[in-house]
Amino acid sequence: MALAIFPISPLPANLDRQLFWADNVNRFDSGARQAMTPYLRPLHRYEMPIQAMEETREATLVGFVNSMRGRVTPFLMKDPYDFRV
């Protein structure tokens, strides 16, 4: 099965990237914390400034998001911070 490729490259300016580890944190009476996560790397949430895009890029992005919505299907995208796919 071939993975879908994110349709916009390069990614737009003012892109916001947040990391999620889905961690479980235990707090102890001493104030110490212990956290565990099932992930080797964090999940990423990207927020894109869709208002600042031109119409063709916006339509392409909306079409891609609508086709992937509701699925747990991975897709390929070049990370704008470290340029890994």
Backbone as a printed PyTorch tensor [residue, N CA C, xyz], in Angstrom:
tensor([[[  0.8320,  -1.1700,   0.0000],
         [  0.0000,   0.0000,   0.0000],
         [  0.8830,   1.2430,   0.0000]],

        [[  0.7010,   2.1010,  -0.9750],
         [  1.4760,   3.3320,  -1.0520],
         [  0.8480,   4.3850,  -0.1450]],

        [[  1.6970,   5.1060,   0.5740],
         [  1.2000,   6.1580,   1.4540],
         [  0.9310,   7.4290,   0.6630]],

        [[ -0.1160,   8.1360,   1.0630],
         [ -0.4210,   9.4170,   0.4330],
         [  0.6780,  10.4170,   0.7750]],

        [[  0.9160,  11.3440,  -0.1160],
         [  1.9350,  12.3730,   0.0960],
         [  1.2230,  13.6950,   0.3250]],

        [[  1.6280,  14.4150,   1.3570],
         [  1.0110,  15.7020,   1.6670],
         [  1.1750,  16.6230,   0.4680]],

        [[  0.0960,  17.2740,   0.0250],
         [  0.1170,  17.9590,  -1.2790],
         [  0.8200,  19.2980,  -1.3330]],

        [[  1.1810,  19.8930,  -0.2160],
         [  1.7590,  21.2390,  -0.2520],
         [  3.2310,  21.1790,   0.1510]],

        [[  4.0860,  21.6250,  -0.7430],
         [  5.5010,  21.7090,  -0.4550],
         [  6.0460,  22.9230,  -1.1870]],

        [[  6.7650,  23.8020,  -0.5490],
         [  7.0750,  23.8180,   0.8720],
         [  5.8580,  24.2040,   1.6900]],

        [[  5.9110,  23.9030,   2.9660],
         [  4.8060,  24.2380,   3.8490],
         [  4.7350,  25.7490,   4.0410]],

        [[  3.5510,  26.2790,   4.3230],
         [  3.4030,  27.7320,   4.4340],
         [  4.1300,  28.3190,   5.6330]],

        [[  4.3990,  29.6160,   5.5700],
         [  5.0270,  30.3210,   6.6850],
         [  4.0540,  30.3940,   7.8530]],

        [[  4.5660,  30.7010,   9.0160],
         [  3.7760,  30.8030,  10.2500],
         [  3.1190,  29.4790,  10.6270]],

        [[  3.7380,  28.3940,  10.2590],
         [  3.2380,  27.0720,  10.6140],
         [  3.5690,  26.8070,  12.0760]],

        [[  2.6090,  26.2900,  12.8110],
         [  2.8230,  25.9960,  14.2250],
         [  2.8520,  24.4850,  14.4090]],

        [[  3.8820,  23.9730,  15.0530],
         [  4.0160,  22.5290,  15.2870],
         [  4.0230,  22.2650,  16.7850]],

        [[  3.1520,  21.3540,  17.2310],
         [  3.1000,  20.9670,  18.6330],
         [  3.3920,  19.4770,  18.7360]],

        [[  4.1350,  19.1060,  19.7660],
         [  4.4960,  17.7050,  19.9800],
         [  3.6110,  17.0910,  21.0520]],

        [[  3.1890,  15.8500,  20.8350],
         [  2.3990,  15.1180,  21.8120],
         [  3.0400,  13.7600,  22.0530]],

        [[  3.2890,  13.4590,  23.3100],
         [  3.8740,  12.1760,  23.6720],
         [  2.8360,  11.2070,  24.2130]],

        [[  1.6040,  11.6500,  24.4970],
         [  0.5670,  10.8070,  25.1100],
         [  1.1240,  10.1310,  26.3550]],

        [[  1.6730,  10.9460,  27.2180],
         [  2.3470,  10.3810,  28.3850],
         [  1.3900,  10.2300,  29.5630]],

        [[  1.7330,   9.2740,  30.4230],
         [  1.0380,   9.0640,  31.6880],
         [  1.9840,   9.5360,  32.7790]],

        [[  1.5620,  10.5480,  33.5240],
         [  2.4370,  11.1510,  34.5270],
         [  1.9570,  10.7740,  35.9160]],

        [[  2.8720,  10.2640,  36.7250],
         [  2.6000,  10.0050,  38.1430],
         [  3.2980,  11.0800,  38.9550]],

        [[  2.5550,  11.7140,  39.8330],
         [  3.1270,  12.7210,  40.7250],
         [  3.1600,  12.1410,  42.1310]],

        [[  4.2900,  12.2900,  42.7790],
         [  4.4750,  11.7430,  44.1110],
         [  4.3900,  12.8610,  45.1470]],

        [[  4.1840,  12.4690,  46.3950],
         [  4.0590,  13.4490,  47.4760],
         [  5.3080,  14.3090,  47.6290]],

        [[  6.4500,  13.7810,  47.2480],
         [  7.6990,  14.5330,  47.3580],
         [  7.8010,  15.6380,  46.3050]],

        [[  6.8910,  15.6330,  45.3270],
         [  6.9440,  16.6030,  44.2330],
         [  7.6000,  16.0400,  42.9890]],

        [[  8.1640,  14.8300,  43.0910],
         [  8.7970,  14.2060,  41.9320],
         [  7.7260,  13.7240,  40.9570]],

        [[  8.1030,  13.6530,  39.6890],
         [  7.1970,  13.1570,  38.6530],
         [  7.8630,  12.0190,  37.9030]],

        [[  7.0590,  11.0830,  37.4460],
         [  7.5490,  10.0020,  36.5880],
         [  6.5630,   9.8940,  35.4360]],

        [[  7.0760,   9.9140,  34.2080],
         [  6.2130,   9.8630,  33.0280],
         [  6.6390,   8.7210,  32.1210]],

        [[  5.6430,   8.1020,  31.4750],
         [  5.8960,   7.0320,  30.5130],
         [  5.0410,   7.2740,  29.2780]],

        [[  5.5470,   6.8600,  28.1320],
         [  4.8030,   7.0020,  26.8930],
         [  5.0110,   5.7470,  26.0430]],

        [[  3.9970,   5.3620,  25.2650],
         [  4.1600,   4.2000,  24.3880],
         [  4.8590,   4.5280,  23.0740]],

        [[  5.1730,   5.8070,  22.8280],
         [  5.7370,   6.2090,  21.5430],
         [  7.2580,   6.2980,  21.5970]],

        [[  7.8950,   5.9230,  20.4890],
         [  9.3330,   6.1290,  20.3610],
         [  9.6460,   7.5670,  19.9860]],

        [[  8.7420,   8.1730,  19.2070],
         [  8.8510,   9.5740,  18.8170],
         [  7.5010,  10.2300,  19.0630]],

        [[  7.4740,  11.5260,  19.2390],
         [  6.1850,  12.1770,  19.5150],
         [  5.3010,  12.2650,  18.2770]],

        [[  3.9990,  12.3570,  18.5070],
         [  3.0740,  12.7000,  17.4390],
         [  3.1470,  14.2030,  17.2350]],

        [[  2.8570,  14.6520,  16.0350],
         [  2.9190,  16.0810,  15.7430],
         [  1.5400,  16.5970,  15.3620]],

        [[  1.2160,  17.7850,  15.8320],
         [  0.0040,  18.4740,  15.3990],
         [  0.4700,  19.7690,  14.7360]],

        [[  0.0530,  19.9570,  13.4890],
         [  0.4150,  21.1530,  12.7430],
         [ -0.8100,  22.0460,  12.5930]],

        [[ -0.6330,  23.3250,  12.8050],
         [ -1.6840,  24.3050,  12.5530],
         [ -1.1970,  25.2040,  11.4300]],

        [[ -1.9810,  25.2330,  10.3450],
         [ -1.5820,  25.9930,   9.1700],
         [ -2.4580,  27.2240,   9.0130]],

        [[ -1.8580,  28.3450,   8.6580],
         [ -2.6180,  29.5840,   8.4540],
         [ -3.3280,  29.5620,   7.1030]],

        [[ -4.4750,  28.8900,   7.0500],
         [ -5.1680,  28.6870,   5.7730],
         [ -5.6820,  30.0070,   5.1920]],

        [[ -5.9150,  31.0120,   6.0450],
         [ -6.4110,  32.2950,   5.5500],
         [ -5.3770,  32.9950,   4.6620]],

        [[ -4.1150,  32.7310,   4.8990],
         [ -3.0510,  33.4110,   4.1580],
         [ -2.6710,  32.6940,   2.8690]],

        [[ -3.3100,  31.5720,   2.5530],
         [ -2.9520,  30.8040,   1.3540],
         [ -3.7060,  31.3090,   0.1340]],

        [[ -3.1060,  31.0940,  -1.0260],
         [ -3.8250,  31.3880,  -2.2630],
         [ -4.8810,  30.3040,  -2.4970]],

        [[ -5.8450,  30.5720,  -3.3570],
         [ -7.0080,  29.6960,  -3.5090],
         [ -6.6550,  28.2790,  -3.9530]],

        [[ -5.7210,  28.1280,  -4.8840],
         [ -5.4040,  26.7830,  -5.3690],
         [ -4.7590,  25.9270,  -4.2840]],

        [[ -3.8510,  26.5270,  -3.5030],
         [ -3.2250,  25.7660,  -2.4100],
         [ -4.2420,  25.4360,  -1.3310]],

        [[ -5.1300,  26.3820,  -1.0380],
         [ -6.1630,  26.1390,  -0.0400],
         [ -7.0930,  25.0050,  -0.4780]],

        [[ -7.5130,  25.0100,  -1.7350],
         [ -8.3970,  23.9540,  -2.2460],
         [ -7.6970,  22.5990,  -2.2170]],

        [[ -6.4100,  22.5730,  -2.5610],
         [ -5.6440,  21.3290,  -2.5200],
         [ -5.5490,  20.7880,  -1.1040]],

        [[ -5.2660,  21.6680,  -0.1500],
         [ -5.1520,  21.2620,   1.2410],
         [ -6.4860,  20.7790,   1.7970]],

        [[ -7.5610,  21.4960,   1.5160],
         [ -8.8880,  21.0950,   2.0010],
         [ -9.2860,  19.7490,   1.4070]],

        [[ -9.0190,  19.5220,   0.1370],
         [ -9.3220,  18.2400,  -0.4920],
         [ -8.5630,  17.0900,   0.1470]],

        [[ -7.2750,  17.3110,   0.4500],
         [ -6.4620,  16.2760,   1.0860],
         [ -6.9680,  15.9650,   2.4860]],

        [[ -7.2560,  17.0160,   3.2660],
         [ -7.7510,  16.8210,   4.6340],
         [ -9.0830,  16.0880,   4.6120]],

        [[ -9.9770,  16.4540,   3.7070],
         [-11.2700,  15.7700,   3.6280],
         [-11.1260,  14.3070,   3.2300]],

        [[-10.1520,  13.9900,   2.3880],
         [ -9.9660,  12.5970,   1.9900],
         [ -9.3580,  11.7580,   3.1080]],

        [[ -8.6030,  12.3880,   4.0310],
         [ -7.9610,  11.6530,   5.1210],
         [ -8.7640,  11.7010,   6.4190]],

        [[ -9.7900,  12.5160,   6.4820],
         [-10.5460,  12.7370,   7.7140],
         [-11.1520,  11.4400,   8.2300]],

        [[-11.0330,  11.2500,   9.5440],
         [-11.6600,  10.1010,  10.1760],
         [-10.8670,   8.8210,  10.0550]],

        [[ -9.7670,   8.8420,   9.3660],
         [ -8.9650,   7.6320,   9.1940],
         [ -7.7360,   7.6800,  10.0880]],

        [[ -7.2150,   6.5390,  10.3430],
         [ -5.9300,   6.4470,  11.0340],
         [ -4.9330,   5.9510,   9.9940]],

        [[ -4.8640,   6.6720,   8.9060],
         [ -4.0010,   6.3130,   7.7950],
         [ -2.7890,   7.2290,   7.7820]],

        [[ -1.5980,   6.6940,   7.8600],
         [ -0.4100,   7.5650,   7.8230],
         [ -0.2160,   8.1510,   6.4300]],

        [[  0.4700,   9.2880,   6.3840],
         [  0.8380,   9.8900,   5.1110],
         [  2.2330,  10.4770,   5.2640]],

        [[  2.8710,  10.7440,   4.1470],
         [  4.2290,  11.2670,   4.1470],
         [  4.2150,  12.7870,   4.0260]],

        [[  5.0930,  13.4440,   4.7890],
         [  5.2110,  14.8930,   4.7300],
         [  6.6230,  15.2680,   5.1590]],

        [[  7.2110,  16.2140,   4.4620],
         [  8.5440,  16.6830,   4.8540],
         [  8.3930,  17.6530,   6.0190]],

        [[  9.0780,  17.3710,   7.1160],
         [  8.9940,  18.2040,   8.3070],
         [  9.7060,  19.5320,   8.0480]],

        [[  9.0370,  20.6610,   8.3130],
         [  9.6700,  21.9500,   8.0130],
         [ 10.7850,  22.3220,   8.9740]],

        [[ 10.9420,  21.6080,  10.0830],
         [ 11.9690,  21.9470,  11.0590],
         [ 13.2590,  21.2000,  10.8250]],

        [[ 13.1680,  19.9010,  10.5420],
         [ 14.3960,  19.1350,  10.3350],
         [ 14.4520,  18.4690,   8.9640]],

        [[ 13.4630,  18.7360,   8.1060],
         [ 13.4180,  18.2980,   6.7190],
         [ 13.4480,  16.7810,   6.5460]],

        [[ 13.0470,  16.0390,   7.6020],
         [ 12.9070,  14.5960,   7.4520],
         [ 11.5180,  14.2860,   6.9090]],

        [[ 11.3720,  13.1730,   6.2050],
         [ 10.0600,  12.7330,   5.7030],
         [  9.4390,  11.8130,   6.7150]]])
